[in-house]
């Protein structure tokens, strides 16, 4: 959802991988020293907003290449996360850990065979992710703010003529984008795992960019694409643990990424990106 908002405003946020990593590191550190997991989530959100604003400074205010700026933000966040970890925790023989979030089963619904444990016995952040999809669709398609954002991503000069601040809209989208990316990184460190590791993101940020294209920049379709990737990722873990298929484990690790590429090739040929995506806005140019 975060990457979708940024791209709908006309900015390709290639900083997603690094922002997720710095979110994971910030969230884990805050939770580790405070003992409060939700404080870790808040810290990760704030860190994501800061680097989302940095992306805005580079691409919106300075008009620099979105590709180069995004990669620069990823490299900066990655270096900061690794350096901060060494600075704060050193090189312990036993990696520090926290007591991770517990799942919150929904009464009665979690007892439904097969579907119940998969959908209604999840972390609170997963429920938030589910709710974020219809909320994002409502905001994007049913509010004046969403209309302004979509106009900025399609035709920023028309947005200016209608009295919409292009720079302000893009900054807002990038800050929201960074916040959600930071929380996503913290989820991996504080819910899915109970520690921060250098490979905690493992390319998921780059995959999100592909999933937005696969979802054709629509909240519901992007969510469906994300669920497809998550389902295949869960499947490969179970195939590895079952030992039913005698193949090197690297084959299973690459399976979700291969499926994503195949799905993109099959369903995204006619995908139409926002017209102003990757195009720096300069008021004097028409």
N, C-alpha and C positions, 0 to 999 in steps of 0.2 A: 504494500500500500504506500509506503514511503517513497519508493522509487517512482511509482505511478504518479503521485502528486507532483513530484519534481519534473517529470517528463511532460505531464499535461500542461505545465507552465512554460515549457520550452527549454528546459535545462536537463541535459543528460548527466546525472550525478554518478560519475564513476568513482566517487569517493566512498561508495557504499561498503565495500569490503573493509576498508580501513576504519570507517566510522563504527561499523559493527564490532570491530576488534577493540577499539578504544572504549566503546560502550561496555564490552565484556570486562575489560580490565578495570575501568572506573567503578562499575557496578559491583564487581567482586571485591575490590579493595574497600569500598564503602561498607559493604555488608560484613566483611571480615572484621574490620576494626570497630564497627558500631554494634554488630550482632543483630542488626535489623535488615532483613532481606528487602523490604519495600523501600528503605532508604537507599539501598543499592540500586534499585530500579529507578528511583528519582535521580540519583547522581548520574546514572547512565543516560537518562533522558536529557539532562542538562548538558552533559558532555556532547551528545549528539547534536543538540541545538547550536552549541558553540561552533562545531565544525561544519554544520549546515550553513551557518552565517558566514563562515570563512569561504565556503564554496560560492556563496552569493557575492562576497567581496571580489573574488577573482573573476567570476563569469559575468556578473550583472553590472557591478560598478566599474570594473576595469575592462570588461569586454574581452577577456582572454579566452583562448581556446578551451572549450568545455572538456575535450578529451585530455589535454595536457593538465588542466587544472584538477580534474577528477583523479587522474593517476597521481598527481603531486600530493593531493589530500590523502589518498590511500597510503602512499609511501610515508608521509609525515605521521599519520595516525599509527601506522604499523611500527615505525621506529620509536615513537613516544610510548606506545603500549609496552613494547619489549624492554625499553630502557627503564621505564617506570617500575616494571615488575622486578627487574634486577636491583633497582635502587631501593625499593620498598622491602622486598622479600629476600634479596640476595640469591644464593644458589643452594637452597636447603636440600638435603638428601630426600626428605619427604615433602612433596609439594603441599602447601597450605590448602586447607579446604574449609568449607562452611557446611552447615546443615541446610540442605537444599529445600526448596519449596516442596510441599506435599500436595498430592492430588486432592481435589475437592469433588467427591462424588455427589451427583444430584440425586436426591432421594427418589426412589421408585424408577426413575428413568435409567439410572446406572445399572439396574438389574435386568434390563432388556437383553435377551441373548444376543451375542455377537456385537450388535450396534451399541448397546449400553456402555460397556467398558471402553470402546473406541472413541465415543463422542462425549459421554456424560460422566466420565471419571478422569478428568484432566486437570491440569494446573489452572489456577485462576487466570494466568496470563494467556492461556489458550482460549478460554472463554472470551477474554477481552479481544483476542484476535478474531474470533468468530463474529463478535458484535461490531468490530471495526469495519467489516465488509459492508453491511447495509448502511452503517453510519456514513462511510465514505461515499457510497452511491447516492445517498440522500443529499449530502453536502455538495457533491459534484454536480448533480443534475437538478436539484430542487431548491437551491439557494442562489441568491444574487452573487455571493462570493464565489461559488462554484462556476457560475456563468462567466464571471469576470476572469477567473483562472483559465477556463477553457478558451476564452477569447484571446487572452494573452498568449497562449500556446499556439493558437491558430493564426491570428493576425494581430500582432501587437500594435500596428499603426491604427487599425480600426478600434482597438481598445482605447488608445489615446484619444481618438476622436470622440469616443463615448464618455470620456472623462475618467477612465480607469488608469491608475498608476501602474505602469508595467513593472518598474523596478520593485515597488512595494509588493506587488502580487508575487513576483518571482522570489523575493526574499522570504515572504511568508511560506511559500510552498517548500523552499529549501530548508527552512527551519523546522517545519512540520516533518519533512522528509528525514532530516537528521535525527530528530527526536525519536521517531519510530524505529530508525535503524539502530540507534543506541540501545533502545529497549530490547530490540531483537537480539542484539549481542549479549546483553545482560541475561536474557532468558536462557541462552545456551549455557552460561556460566553458573547461573543460580537455580535453574530448574532442571534442564536436561542433564547437566552435569553438576557437580558440587565444587568445582575448582576452575581456575583459569589455566589454560595451557596454550602454548604458542600456536597450536593447530586447531583451536576451538572453533574457528569460523570455517576453515577448510574449503574455501571457494564458494560458500553459500551466497555471499554478496554478489559475485559475478553471475551466479545462476539466477538471482532475482532479476537482473537486467534482462536476461533471456525470457524469464517468465512473464515480464511485463509486455514484451513483444508478442509472446505466445497468447497472452490474455488480451491483446489488442487495446491496451490502455483503458480497459474497463474494469471496475472493482470486482464484479462478480466473476468475470472470465479470468482475471488475474488470480483470484482466490482458487478457482478450479484448477488452474495451472499449478499453483503452489501445492494444492492437495495431491495432484498427480505426482509431482516430484517427491513429496513426503511419503506417499504410499509406496512408490518404488524404492525409496531409501529404506523404509521399514521392511519391505520385502527382502532386500538384499541382506539385511542384518539377520533375518530369520533363516534365509538360505545358508548363510555362513554357519550359523549355530547348529542347524539341523544336520549338516554334512551330507545332505541328500544328493548334492551335485559335486562331483570331485573336480573342482577347478581352482586355480590360484585365487587367493582372496582379493588380489588386485582387480580381477574381473568383476567381482561383486561390487567393489567400491566405485568402479566407473559406470556401473549400470544406470544409476539415476541420471547421470550427465548424458549418457548416450541416448536414453529415452527422451530427455528434454530436447536434444538436438534433432532427433527423428521427428518428434512432435512439431517442432518449429518448422522443419522442412515440409511437413505434410499439411499443416494448418495455417502457417503464417505468411504464405507467399503473397496473399492479397492484403496483408495488414497495412493500414495506412497510418503512419505516425503523425503526430501533431505537426502541422505545416511549418511552424517556427522552431521546431526542435533543432538544437545545435546552431541556431542563427543568432548571433549577438544583436541586441536591439540598440540601435542608435537613432535617436529621435530625428536627426537631421537627414537620415537616409530613407529614401522611399523607393 
